[in-house]
Amino acid sequence: MNLALPRLCSNCRHYQRLAQRTPFKLWDRTCAKCEKEIKTSYSPNRPEIIYCESCYNNEVA
Ligand SMILES: [Zn+2]
């Protein structure tokens, strides 16, 4: 598999909760597959392909 799978995904809910309390940088991005809007700590200029949680789970399933 030639994808850099986002580590954040398995902890999305945790990180989003954290982000509401602390200034942790999350970027508004869209899933590379379904184009759903997601939050990620991967900045837009990073080369990794970003998937939303459900697409990520489909990929690793
Ligand atoms: Zn998706």
N, CA, C, O and the ligand as a Tripos MOL2 file, in Angstrom:
@<TRIPOS>MOLECULE
protein
  245   243    62     0     0
PROTEIN
NO_CHARGES

@<TRIPOS>ATOM
      1 N           0.8610   -1.2020    0.0000 N.3       1 MET1
      2 CA          0.0000    0.0000    0.0000 C.3       1 MET1
      3 C           0.8870    1.2380    0.0000 C.2       1 MET1
      4 O           1.7500    1.3890    0.8650 O.2       1 MET1
      5 N           0.6820    2.0960   -0.9400 N.am      2 ASN2
      6 CA          1.5600    3.2540   -1.1270 C.3       2 ASN2
      7 C           0.9380    4.5340   -0.5840 C.2       2 ASN2
      8 O           0.9880    5.5820   -1.2280 O.2       2 ASN2
      9 N           0.3560    4.4380    0.5960 N.am      3 LEU3
     10 CA         -0.2690    5.6020    1.2100 C.3       3 LEU3
     11 C           0.3560    5.8590    2.5710 C.2       3 LEU3
     12 O           0.6690    4.9310    3.3180 O.2       3 LEU3
     13 N           0.5280    7.1130    2.8720 N.am      4 ALA4
     14 CA          0.9060    7.4700    4.2330 C.3       4 ALA4
     15 C          -0.3870    7.6680    5.0130 C.2       4 ALA4
     16 O          -1.0180    8.7220    4.9320 O.2       4 ALA4
     17 N          -0.7620    6.6760    5.7440 N.am      5 LEU5
     18 CA         -2.0330    6.7430    6.4480 C.3       5 LEU5
     19 C          -1.9130    7.6580    7.6600 C.2       5 LEU5
     20 O          -0.9630    7.5570    8.4360 O.2       5 LEU5
     21 N          -2.8730    8.5400    7.8110 N.am      6 PRO6
     22 CA         -2.7780    9.5180    8.9010 C.3       6 PRO6
     23 C          -2.9620    8.8760   10.2650 C.2       6 PRO6
     24 O          -3.9910    8.2620   10.5470 O.2       6 PRO6
     25 N          -1.9550    9.0260   11.0980 N.am      7 ARG7
     26 CA         -2.0420    8.4770   12.4490 C.3       7 ARG7
     27 C          -3.1930    9.0970   13.2140 C.2       7 ARG7
     28 O          -3.8010    8.4560   14.0710 O.2       7 ARG7
     29 N          -3.4870   10.3380   12.9030 N.am      8 LEU8
     30 CA         -4.5110   11.0810   13.6300 C.3       8 LEU8
     31 C          -5.8700   10.3870   13.6080 C.2       8 LEU8
     32 O          -6.6340   10.4580   14.5710 O.2       8 LEU8
     33 N          -6.1570    9.7180   12.4990 N.am      9 CYS9
     34 CA         -7.5050    9.1970   12.3080 C.3       9 CYS9
     35 C          -8.0010    8.3230   13.4520 C.2       9 CYS9
     36 O          -9.1470    8.4530   13.8830 O.2       9 CYS9
     37 N          -7.1490    7.4380   13.9420 N.am     10 SER10
     38 CA         -7.6090    6.5540   15.0000 C.3      10 SER10
     39 C          -7.8920    7.3160   16.2910 C.2      10 SER10
     40 O          -8.5320    6.7960   17.2040 O.2      10 SER10
     41 N          -7.4090    8.5500   16.3520 N.am     11 ASN11
     42 CA         -7.6050    9.3550   17.5570 C.3      11 ASN11
     43 C          -8.3750   10.6410   17.2710 C.2      11 ASN11
     44 O          -8.3250   11.5930   18.0490 O.2      11 ASN11
     45 N          -9.0840   10.6570   16.1520 N.am     12 CYS12
     46 CA         -9.7480   11.8940   15.7260 C.3      12 CYS12
     47 C         -10.5740   12.5360   16.8300 C.2      12 CYS12
     48 O         -10.4110   13.7170   17.1390 O.2      12 CYS12
     49 N         -11.4480   11.7570   17.4100 N.am     13 ARG13
     50 CA        -12.3450   12.3330   18.4090 C.3      13 ARG13
     51 C         -11.5550   12.8820   19.5860 C.2      13 ARG13
     52 O         -11.8620   13.9560   20.1020 O.2      13 ARG13
     53 N         -10.5400   12.1450   20.0070 N.am     14 HIS14
     54 CA         -9.7070   12.5960   21.1100 C.3      14 HIS14
     55 C          -9.0400   13.9260   20.7810 C.2      14 HIS14
     56 O          -9.0440   14.8510   21.5930 O.2      14 HIS14
     57 N          -8.4670   14.0140   19.5810 N.am     15 TYR15
     58 CA         -7.7520   15.2290   19.1970 C.3      15 TYR15
     59 C          -8.6980   16.4060   19.0360 C.2      15 TYR15
     60 O          -8.3570   17.5380   19.3780 O.2      15 TYR15
     61 N          -9.8860   16.1360   18.5150 N.am     16 GLN16
     62 CA        -10.8280   17.2360   18.3400 C.3      16 GLN16
     63 C         -11.2850   17.7600   19.6970 C.2      16 GLN16
     64 O         -11.4580   18.9660   19.8730 O.2      16 GLN16
     65 N         -11.4760   16.8750   20.6360 N.am     17 ARG17
     66 CA        -11.8350   17.3090   21.9750 C.3      17 ARG17
     67 C         -10.6980   18.1440   22.5700 C.2      17 ARG17
     68 O         -10.9230   19.1910   23.1780 O.2      17 ARG17
     69 N          -9.4850   17.6580   22.3790 N.am     18 LEU18
     70 CA         -8.3040   18.3590   22.8630 C.3      18 LEU18
     71 C          -8.1960   19.7440   22.2260 C.2      18 LEU18
     72 O          -7.8410   20.7170   22.8920 O.2      18 LEU18
     73 N          -8.5010   19.8230   20.9520 N.am     19 ALA19
     74 CA         -8.3480   21.0680   20.2050 C.3      19 ALA19
     75 C          -9.2980   22.1480   20.6960 C.2      19 ALA19
     76 O          -9.0310   23.3400   20.5450 O.2      19 ALA19
     77 N         -10.4050   21.7230   21.2830 N.am     20 GLN20
     78 CA        -11.3460   22.7180   21.7900 C.3      20 GLN20
     79 C         -10.8280   23.3850   23.0570 C.2      20 GLN20
     80 O         -11.2300   24.5030   23.3800 O.2      20 GLN20
     81 N          -9.9560   22.7200   23.7610 N.am     21 ARG21
     82 CA         -9.4320   23.2790   25.0010 C.3      21 ARG21
     83 C          -8.0700   23.9330   24.8210 C.2      21 ARG21
     84 O          -7.7660   24.9240   25.4860 O.2      21 ARG21
     85 N          -7.2610   23.3970   23.9420 N.am     22 THR22
     86 CA         -5.8880   23.8550   23.8280 C.3      22 THR22
     87 C          -5.6070   24.3370   22.4010 C.2      22 THR22
     88 O          -6.2390   23.8650   21.4550 O.2      22 THR22
     89 N          -4.6840   25.2530   22.2410 N.am     23 PRO23
     90 CA         -4.3520   25.7510   20.8970 C.3      23 PRO23
     91 C          -3.5190   24.7430   20.1220 C.2      23 PRO23
     92 O          -2.3410   24.9740   19.8520 O.2      23 PRO23
     93 N          -4.1250   23.6530   19.7750 N.am     24 PHE24
     94 CA         -3.4720   22.6200   18.9910 C.3      24 PHE24
     95 C          -3.8740   22.8330   17.5440 C.2      24 PHE24
     96 O          -5.0610   22.9040   17.2240 O.2      24 PHE24
     97 N          -2.8690   22.9340   16.6580 N.am     25 LYS25
     98 CA         -3.1730   23.3450   15.2900 C.3      25 LYS25
     99 C          -3.8150   22.2240   14.4860 C.2      25 LYS25
    100 O          -3.2070   21.1810   14.2410 O.2      25 LYS25
    101 N          -5.0620   22.4650   14.0810 N.am     26 LEU26
    102 CA         -5.7400   21.5470   13.1710 C.3      26 LEU26
    103 C          -6.1030   22.3120   11.9070 C.2      26 LEU26
    104 O          -6.4990   23.4760   11.9600 O.2      26 LEU26
    105 N          -5.9650   21.6500   10.7910 N.am     27 TRP27
    106 CA         -6.2440   22.2840    9.5110 C.3      27 TRP27
    107 C          -7.5610   21.7830    8.9600 C.2      27 TRP27
    108 O          -7.9140   20.6150    9.1200 O.2      27 TRP27
    109 N          -8.2810   22.6750    8.3100 N.am     28 ASP28
    110 CA         -9.4720   22.2560    7.5700 C.3      28 ASP28
    111 C          -9.0140   21.7090    6.2250 C.2      28 ASP28
    112 O          -8.4360   22.4250    5.4070 O.2      28 ASP28
    113 N          -9.2840   20.4310    6.0160 N.am     29 ARG29
    114 CA         -8.9220   19.8170    4.7440 C.3      29 ARG29
    115 C         -10.0790   18.9580    4.2840 C.2      29 ARG29
    116 O         -11.0600   18.7750    5.0060 O.2      29 ARG29
    117 N          -9.9590   18.4370    3.0850 N.am     30 THR30
    118 CA        -11.0000   17.5410    2.6000 C.3      30 THR30
    119 C         -10.3990   16.1670    2.3610 C.2      30 THR30
    120 O          -9.2340   16.0310    1.9890 O.2      30 THR30
    121 N         -11.2190   15.1600    2.5820 N.am     31 CYS31
    122 CA        -10.8080   13.7840    2.3430 C.3      31 CYS31
    123 C         -10.4270   13.6040    0.8800 C.2      31 CYS31
    124 O         -11.1130   14.0990   -0.0140 O.2      31 CYS31
    125 N          -9.3330   12.8930    0.6420 N.am     32 ALA32
    126 CA         -8.8640   12.6830   -0.7330 C.3      32 ALA32
    127 C          -9.7880   11.7620   -1.5150 C.2      32 ALA32
    128 O          -9.7030   11.6890   -2.7410 O.2      32 ALA32
    129 N         -10.6490   11.0740   -0.8280 N.am     33 LYS33
    130 CA        -11.5020   10.0910   -1.4940 C.3      33 LYS33
    131 C         -12.9330   10.6070   -1.6690 C.2      33 LYS33
    132 O         -13.4320   10.6740   -2.7920 O.2      33 LYS33
    133 N         -13.5910   10.9690   -0.5750 N.am     34 CYS34
    134 CA        -14.9910   11.3720   -0.6590 C.3      34 CYS34
    135 C         -15.1690   12.8820   -0.5570 C.2      34 CYS34
    136 O         -16.2840   13.3850   -0.6960 O.2      34 CYS34
    137 N         -14.0710   13.6140   -0.3140 N.am     35 GLU35
    138 CA        -14.0730   15.0700   -0.2590 C.3      35 GLU35
    139 C         -14.9070   15.6340    0.8790 C.2      35 GLU35
    140 O         -15.3270   16.7900    0.8440 O.2      35 GLU35
    141 N         -15.1370   14.8150    1.8710 N.am     36 LYS36
    142 CA        -15.7670   15.3020    3.0790 C.3      36 LYS36
    143 C         -14.8110   16.2280    3.8090 C.2      36 LYS36
    144 O         -13.5970   16.0300    3.7600 O.2      36 LYS36
    145 N         -15.3450   17.2380    4.4860 N.am     37 GLU37
    146 CA        -14.4880   18.1460    5.2370 C.3      37 GLU37
    147 C         -14.0340   17.4760    6.5280 C.2      37 GLU37
    148 O         -14.8340   16.9140    7.2760 O.2      37 GLU37
    149 N         -12.7330   17.5510    6.7660 N.am     38 ILE38
    150 CA        -12.1710   16.9440    7.9640 C.3      38 ILE38
    151 C         -11.1740   17.8930    8.6040 C.2      38 ILE38
    152 O         -10.7140   18.8490    7.9790 O.2      38 ILE38
    153 N         -10.8470   17.6140    9.8570 N.am     39 LYS39
    154 CA         -9.7990   18.3370   10.5540 C.3      39 LYS39
    155 C          -8.5850   17.4240   10.6490 C.2      39 LYS39
    156 O          -8.7160   16.2330   10.9340 O.2      39 LYS39
    157 N          -7.4180   17.9790   10.4130 N.am     40 THR40
    158 CA         -6.2190   17.1690   10.5170 C.3      40 THR40
    159 C          -5.0470   18.0150   10.9740 C.2      40 THR40
    160 O          -5.0030   19.2220   10.7360 O.2      40 THR40
    161 N          -4.1070   17.3740   11.6270 N.am     41 SER41
    162 CA         -2.8860   18.0800   12.0210 C.3      41 SER41
    163 C          -1.8820   18.0970   10.8770 C.2      41 SER41
    164 O          -0.8160   18.7020   10.9930 O.2      41 SER41
    165 N          -2.2170   17.4360    9.7750 N.am     42 TYR42
    166 CA         -1.3640   17.4740    8.5950 C.3      42 TYR42
    167 C          -1.6540   18.7580    7.8310 C.2      42 TYR42
    168 O          -2.7700   18.9460    7.3460 O.2      42 TYR42
    169 N          -0.6740   19.6400    7.7150 N.am     43 SER43
    170 CA         -0.8970   20.9060    7.0400 C.3      43 SER43
    171 C          -1.0940   20.6830    5.5410 C.2      43 SER43
    172 O          -0.6580   19.6680    4.9960 O.2      43 SER43
    173 N          -1.7550   21.6390    4.8780 N.am     44 PRO44
    174 CA         -2.0860   21.4570    3.4550 C.3      44 PRO44
    175 C          -0.8660   21.3080    2.5550 C.2      44 PRO44
    176 O          -0.9900   20.7820    1.4490 O.2      44 PRO44
    177 N           0.3020   21.7530    2.9920 N.am     45 ASN45
    178 CA          1.4790   21.6230    2.1290 C.3      45 ASN45
    179 C           2.2580   20.3410    2.3830 C.2      45 ASN45
    180 O           3.3600   20.1660    1.8620 O.2      45 ASN45
    181 N           1.6910   19.4520    3.1760 N.am     46 ARG46
    182 CA          2.3340   18.1470    3.3490 C.3      46 ARG46
    183 C           1.9110   17.1990    2.2340 C.2      46 ARG46
    184 O           0.7990   17.3060    1.7170 O.2      46 ARG46
    185 N           2.7800   16.2840    1.8650 N.am     47 PRO47
    186 CA          2.5170   15.4350    0.6900 C.3      47 PRO47
    187 C           1.5900   14.2530    0.9740 C.2      47 PRO47
    188 O           1.1380   13.5940    0.0380 O.2      47 PRO47
    189 N           1.3050   13.9780    2.2220 N.am     48 GLU48
    190 CA          0.5090   12.8000    2.5280 C.3      48 GLU48
    191 C          -0.9110   12.9230    1.9980 C.2      48 GLU48
    192 O          -1.4790   14.0130    1.9420 O.2      48 GLU48
    193 N          -1.4610   11.8060    1.6190 N.am     49 ILE49
    194 CA         -2.8670   11.7560    1.2240 C.3      49 ILE49
    195 C          -3.7030   11.6350    2.4920 C.2      49 ILE49
    196 O          -3.4680   10.7590    3.3240 O.2      49 ILE49
    197 N          -4.6760   12.5200    2.6250 N.am     50 ILE50
    198 CA         -5.4840   12.5640    3.8350 C.3      50 ILE50
    199 C          -6.8670   11.9920    3.5630 C.2      50 ILE50
    200 O          -7.5590   12.4040    2.6320 O.2      50 ILE50
    201 N          -7.2490   11.0410    4.3890 N.am     51 TYR51
    202 CA         -8.5870   10.4710    4.2880 C.3      51 TYR51
    203 C          -9.3880   10.8120    5.5370 C.2      51 TYR51
    204 O          -8.8290   11.0300    6.6120 O.2      51 TYR51
    205 N         -10.6960   10.8540    5.3790 N.am     52 CYS52
    206 CA        -11.5490   10.9920    6.5510 C.3      52 CYS52
    207 C         -11.5740    9.6510    7.3020 C.2      52 CYS52
    208 O         -11.0380    8.6490    6.8290 O.2      52 CYS52
    209 N         -12.1920    9.6580    8.4550 N.am     53 GLU53
    210 CA        -12.1380    8.4700    9.2930 C.3      53 GLU53
    211 C         -12.7930    7.2680    8.6230 C.2      53 GLU53
    212 O         -12.2690    6.1570    8.7050 O.2      53 GLU53
    213 N         -13.9320    7.4730    7.9630 N.am     54 SER54
    214 CA        -14.6220    6.3250    7.3700 C.3      54 SER54
    215 C         -13.8650    5.7850    6.1580 C.2      54 SER54
    216 O         -13.7930    4.5700    5.9750 O.2      54 SER54
    217 N         -13.2940    6.6710    5.3200 N.am     55 CYS55
    218 CA        -12.4980    6.1950    4.1920 C.3      55 CYS55
    219 C         -11.2240    5.5140    4.6920 C.2      55 CYS55
    220 O         -10.7890    4.5030    4.1410 O.2      55 CYS55
    221 N         -10.6490    6.0690    5.7170 N.am     56 TYR56
    222 CA         -9.4650    5.4480    6.3110 C.3      56 TYR56
    223 C          -9.7870    4.0320    6.7910 C.2      56 TYR56
    224 O          -9.0350    3.0900    6.5410 O.2      56 TYR56
    225 N         -10.9030    3.9050    7.4760 N.am     57 ASN57
    226 CA        -11.2850    2.5850    7.9610 C.3      57 ASN57
    227 C         -11.5590    1.6310    6.8170 C.2      57 ASN57
    228 O         -11.2770    0.4380    6.9280 O.2      57 ASN57
    229 N         -12.1050    2.1360    5.7130 N.am     58 ASN58
    230 CA        -12.3030    1.2920    4.5380 C.3      58 ASN58
    231 C         -10.9720    0.8270    3.9690 C.2      58 ASN58
    232 O         -10.8310   -0.3190    3.5420 O.2      58 ASN58
    233 N          -9.9970    1.7290    3.9680 N.am     59 GLU59
    234 CA         -8.6930    1.3870    3.3960 C.3      59 GLU59
    235 C          -7.9620    0.3380    4.2250 C.2      59 GLU59
    236 O          -7.3340   -0.5630    3.6700 O.2      59 GLU59
    237 N          -8.0380    0.4480    5.5270 N.am     60 VAL60
    238 CA         -7.2810   -0.4690    6.3700 C.3      60 VAL60
    239 C          -8.0570   -1.7500    6.6530 C.2      60 VAL60
    240 O          -7.4840   -2.7230    7.1420 O.2      60 VAL60
    241 N          -9.3350   -1.7610    6.3540 N.am     61 ALA61
    242 CA        -10.1520   -2.9390    6.6390 C.3      61 ALA61
    243 C          -9.7820   -4.1120    5.7320 C.2      61 ALA61
    244 O         -10.3750   -5.1860    5.8380 O.2      61 ALA61
    245 ZN        -13.6150   10.1550    3.0170 Zn       62 ZN62
@<TRIPOS>BOND
     1     1     2 1
     2     2     3 1
     3     3     4 2
     4     3     5 am
     5     5     6 1
     6     6     7 1
     7     7     8 2
     8     7     9 am
     9     9    10 1
    10    10    11 1
    11    11    12 2
    12    11    13 am
    13    13    14 1
    14    14    15 1
    15    15    16 2
    16    15    17 am
    17    17    18 1
    18    18    19 1
    19    19    20 2
    20    19    21 am
    21    21    22 1
    22    22    23 1
    23    23    24 2
    24    23    25 am
    25    25    26 1
    26    26    27 1
    27    27    28 2
    28    27    29 am
    29    29    30 1
    30    30    31 1
    31    31    32 2
    32    31    33 am
    33    33    34 1
    34    34    35 1
    35    35    36 2
    36    35    37 am
    37    37    38 1
    38    38    39 1
    39    39    40 2
    40    39    41 am
    41    41    42 1
    42    42    43 1
    43    43    44 2
    44    43    45 am
    45    45    46 1
    46    46    47 1
    47    47    48 2
    48    47    49 am
    49    49    50 1
    50    50    51 1
    51    51    52 2
    52    51    53 am
    53    53    54 1
    54    54    55 1
    55    55    56 2
    56    55    57 am
    57    57    58 1
    58    58    59 1
    59    59    60 2
    60    59    61 am
    61    61    62 1
    62    62    63 1
    63    63    64 2
    64    63    65 am
    65    65    66 1
    66    66    67 1
    67    67    68 2
    68    67    69 am
    69    69    70 1
    70    70    71 1
    71    71    72 2
    72    71    73 am
    73    73    74 1
    74    74    75 1
    75    75    76 2
    76    75    77 am
    77    77    78 1
    78    78    79 1
    79    79    80 2
    80    79    81 am
    81    81    82 1
    82    82    83 1
    83    83    84 2
    84    83    85 am
    85    85    86 1
    86    86    87 1
    87    87    88 2
    88    87    89 am
    89    89    90 1
    90    90    91 1
    91    91    92 2
    92    91    93 am
    93    93    94 1
    94    94    95 1
    95    95    96 2
    96    95    97 am
    97    97    98 1
    98    98    99 1
    99    99   100 2
   100    99   101 am
   101   101   102 1
   102   102   103 1
   103   103   104 2
   104   103   105 am
   105   105   106 1
   106   106   107 1
   107   107   108 2
   108   107   109 am
   109   109   110 1
   110   110   111 1
   111   111   112 2
   112   111   113 am
   113   113   114 1
   114   114   115 1
   115   115   116 2
   116   115   117 am
   117   117   118 1
   118   118   119 1
   119   119   120 2
   120   119   121 am
   121   121   122 1
   122   122   123 1
   123   123   124 2
   124   123   125 am
   125   125   126 1
   126   126   127 1
   127   127   128 2
   128   127   129 am
   129   129   130 1
   130   130   131 1
   131   131   132 2
   132   131   133 am
   133   133   134 1
   134   134   135 1
   135   135   136 2
   136   135   137 am
   137   137   138 1
   138   138   139 1
   139   139   140 2
   140   139   141 am
   141   141   142 1
   142   142   143 1
   143   143   144 2
   144   143   145 am
   145   145   146 1
   146   146   147 1
   147   147   148 2
   148   147   149 am
   149   149   150 1
   150   150   151 1
   151   151   152 2
   152   151   153 am
   153   153   154 1
   154   154   155 1
   155   155   156 2
   156   155   157 am
   157   157   158 1
   158   158   159 1
   159   159   160 2
   160   159   161 am
   161   161   162 1
   162   162   163 1
   163   163   164 2
   164   163   165 am
   165   165   166 1
   166   166   167 1
   167   167   168 2
   168   167   169 am
   169   169   170 1
   170   170   171 1
   171   171   172 2
   172   171   173 am
   173   173   174 1
   174   174   175 1
   175   175   176 2
   176   175   177 am
   177   177   178 1
   178   178   179 1
   179   179   180 2
   180   179   181 am
   181   181   182 1
   182   182   183 1
   183   183   184 2
   184   183   185 am
   185   185   186 1
   186   186   187 1
   187   187   188 2
   188   187   189 am
   189   189   190 1
   190   190   191 1
   191   191   192 2
   192   191   193 am
   193   193   194 1
   194   194   195 1
   195   195   196 2
   196   195   197 am
   197   197   198 1
   198   198   199 1
   199   199   200 2
   200   199   201 am
   201   201   202 1
   202   202   203 1
   203   203   204 2
   204   203   205 am
   205   205   206 1
   206   206   207 1
   207   207   208 2
   208   207   209 am
   209   209   210 1
   210   210   211 1
   211   211   212 2
   212   211   213 am
   213   213   214 1
   214   214   215 1
   215   215   216 2
   216   215   217 am
   217   217   218 1
   218   218   219 1
   219   219   220 2
   220   219   221 am
   221   221   222 1
   222   222   223 1
   223   223   224 2
   224   223   225 am
   225   225   226 1
   226   226   227 1
   227   227   228 2
   228   227   229 am
   229   229   230 1
   230   230   231 1
   231   231   232 2
   232   231   233 am
   233   233   234 1
   234   234   235 1
   235   235   236 2
   236   235   237 am
   237   237   238 1
   238   238   239 1
   239   239   240 2
   240   239   241 am
   241   241   242 1
   242   242   243 1
   243   243   244 2
@<TRIPOS>SUBSTRUCTURE
     1 MET1         2 RESIDUE 1 A MET
     2 ASN2         6 RESIDUE 1 A ASN
     3 LEU3        10 RESIDUE 1 A LEU
     4 ALA4        14 RESIDUE 1 A ALA
     5 LEU5        18 RESIDUE 1 A LEU
     6 PRO6        22 RESIDUE 1 A PRO
     7 ARG7        26 RESIDUE 1 A ARG
     8 LEU8        30 RESIDUE 1 A LEU
     9 CYS9        34 RESIDUE 1 A CYS
    10 SER10       38 RESIDUE 1 A SER
    11 ASN11       42 RESIDUE 1 A ASN
    12 CYS12       46 RESIDUE 1 A CYS
    13 ARG13       50 RESIDUE 1 A ARG
    14 HIS14       54 RESIDUE 1 A HIS
    15 TYR15       58 RESIDUE 1 A TYR
    16 GLN16       62 RESIDUE 1 A GLN
    17 ARG17       66 RESIDUE 1 A ARG
    18 LEU18       70 RESIDUE 1 A LEU
    19 ALA19       74 RESIDUE 1 A ALA
    20 GLN20       78 RESIDUE 1 A GLN
    21 ARG21       82 RESIDUE 1 A ARG
    22 THR22       86 RESIDUE 1 A THR
    23 PRO23       90 RESIDUE 1 A PRO
    24 PHE24       94 RESIDUE 1 A PHE
    25 LYS25       98 RESIDUE 1 A LYS
    26 LEU26      102 RESIDUE 1 A LEU
    27 TRP27      106 RESIDUE 1 A TRP
    28 ASP28      110 RESIDUE 1 A ASP
    29 ARG29      114 RESIDUE 1 A ARG
    30 THR30      118 RESIDUE 1 A THR
    31 CYS31      122 RESIDUE 1 A CYS
    32 ALA32      126 RESIDUE 1 A ALA
    33 LYS33      130 RESIDUE 1 A LYS
    34 CYS34      134 RESIDUE 1 A CYS
    35 GLU35      138 RESIDUE 1 A GLU
    36 LYS36      142 RESIDUE 1 A LYS
    37 GLU37      146 RESIDUE 1 A GLU
    38 ILE38      150 RESIDUE 1 A ILE
    39 LYS39      154 RESIDUE 1 A LYS
    40 THR40      158 RESIDUE 1 A THR
    41 SER41      162 RESIDUE 1 A SER
    42 TYR42      166 RESIDUE 1 A TYR
    43 SER43      170 RESIDUE 1 A SER
    44 PRO44      174 RESIDUE 1 A PRO
    45 ASN45      178 RESIDUE 1 A ASN
    46 ARG46      182 RESIDUE 1 A ARG
    47 PRO47      186 RESIDUE 1 A PRO
    48 GLU48      190 RESIDUE 1 A GLU
    49 ILE49      194 RESIDUE 1 A ILE
    50 ILE50      198 RESIDUE 1 A ILE
    51 TYR51      202 RESIDUE 1 A TYR
    52 CYS52      206 RESIDUE 1 A CYS
    53 GLU53      210 RESIDUE 1 A GLU
    54 SER54      214 RESIDUE 1 A SER
    55 CYS55      218 RESIDUE 1 A CYS
    56 TYR56      222 RESIDUE 1 A TYR
    57 ASN57      226 RESIDUE 1 A ASN
    58 ASN58      230 RESIDUE 1 A ASN
    59 GLU59      234 RESIDUE 1 A GLU
    60 VAL60      238 RESIDUE 1 A VAL
    61 ALA61      242 RESIDUE 1 A ALA
    62 ZN62       245 GROUP 0 **** ****
